């Protein structure tokens, strides 16, 4: 059903209308505010048609990014008549299924661990197993900003690399850097947001102009955490 839902997520504008915690999971409800003004009717798998009068949709997503439910109501004008279409999509049994990764995962996808070191200013990435990664794209999401860099070299199983952010004195440009050895933390280092660290690795299968491997690291700030983030919110990435 994802091929049915995806066009509605792409071509409609949404806003967050509700957040709830159910069975140790957090659900986010988004409601559409209208059709994205850049969407074009009859373009690929877009839900828009020349007959479309309006589309309203609601989507519920949990903290893992799984769409638990989706509904849409379309109104079309066809031969001077009004036609209404209703779509629904739902995923059930979340957390009830035990899965085993297929054998090709260990051979094709690198296993990587991440942790924050250096007094909270350095991200340590360790290759745990799987194929070596040649010039992988590294992505860091550390609220309220993010950064990306192409690693110059190969990361093999058992090796560790380090990511850190620096900002020069008198500048508002923050730069993501990498190193083979633990860097010496100084006043130019930008502290990373406290919180849980999650990491994912993947391969690009159909893109010739992208790195063959991507590594995304996200620092999730605890829900109860709060503070003044204006000092980093205005920094730009280079």
Number of C-alpha atoms within 10 A of each C-alpha: 9 8 8 14 19 13 15 25 16 14 20 21 17 20 11 13 11 11 14 10 10 9 5 6 10 13 20 18 20 19 19 21 14 14 18 15 9 8 14 15 15 11 10 9 12 16 21 23 12 11 14 17 14 14 21 19 22 21 23 20 17 18 10 9 10 12 19 18 17 20 17 18 14 17 16 19 14 11 8 7 8 12 14 14 10 12 12 15 15 12 11 8 7 8 6 7 6 5 6 5 7 8 8 9 12 13 12 13 17 24 20 18 16 19 17 21 14 16 9 16 21 24 22 20 20 19 20 15 16 17 17 19 22 16 17 23 19 21 20 21 18 19 16 15 15 16 17 17 17 16 18 12 10 12 21 17 17 11 14 19 17 20 21 25 20 18 18 12 9 6 9 15 15 22 20 19 17 20 14 11 10 17 15 8 15 10 10 12 20 19 17 20 20 16 15 12 18 14 17 15 17 15 17 12 9 8 9 8 7 14 17 17 19 19 19 15 21 18 19 15 16 11 7 5 8 8 5 7 11 9 9 16 12 13 16 15 15 10
